[in-house]
Amino acid sequence: MHRILIAEDEARIAAFIEKGLRKHGYDTETVTNGLDAIAKATTEDFALLLLDIGLPGKDGWQVLQELRQFTQKLPVIVVTARDGESDRQESFKRGANDYLGKPFRFNDLLEKVNQQLPP
């Protein structure tokens, strides 16, 4: 079973993502700030990180930049309300594997998750 780390500070959105992913057989863990996201992503075994940009402590771009200094291996999907072209470009520049703007349909997220994870 693949473990997915969800870095999302909005409880309602985090619960929506967790519930849907668990229903499809994924094991999930949620953190609500950038400092915990970095700590968990660099010390525990996750198959994927779903990363919001607007996190307290350290924003998602800082998390992504620090994570990429540590490892290139962990796939990261940025899931954010910042859906401008410059935000998308910045996410990829800092090492994101994929990007999804909020609001989103769960099936769109699931498709992106399945694309990043091996069968």
Order of alpha helices (4+ residues) and beta strands (2+ residues): beta-alpha-beta-alpha-beta-alpha-beta-alpha-beta-alpha
